Amino acid sequence: MPATVNQYMRALPRNVRACLEAVRHTIRSAVPEAEETMSYGMPSFVLGGKKLVWFGAFKSHVGFYPGAAAVAAFEKELSAYNTAKGSVRFPYGEPLPLELVDRIVRYRVRHRAD
């Protein structure tokens, strides 16, 4: 298992890495003061000692894990994607909704005690 986010990224196929780097950059831009870590075997961002979001590469999608409250808060905007409690699947080969990712991350910053 990779020890760092950079190791995790380097192990991915180029096309998958590009998708995850776009998500990573979006999160980092939304919360530049957040710390990047590995958690549950995937990249995550932490702010003030609290996890904000996780994201990871899967066979057919980017997994994005902002938590159940965030998924519920953005239910309409996420209706085009497969969601489960606390997670969203963004299929490879489709445009990533990076503006939506940005808004969800900012929501998590405002509600990180949830």
CORBELFEN-V492756 format. One record per run of one state. SS is the DSSP state (helix for helix, strand for strand, loop for the rest). FROM is the first residue (numbers start at 1). TO is the last residue. Records with the same first field share a line. If there is no record, write none. Layout:
SS = FROM-TO  FROM-TO
//
This chain:
loop = 1-4  11-13  31-34  40-41  48-49  58-60  66-67  74-81  85-86  92-97  111-114
helix = 5-10  14-30  68-73  98-110
strand = 35-39  42-47  50-57  61-65  82-84  87-91
//
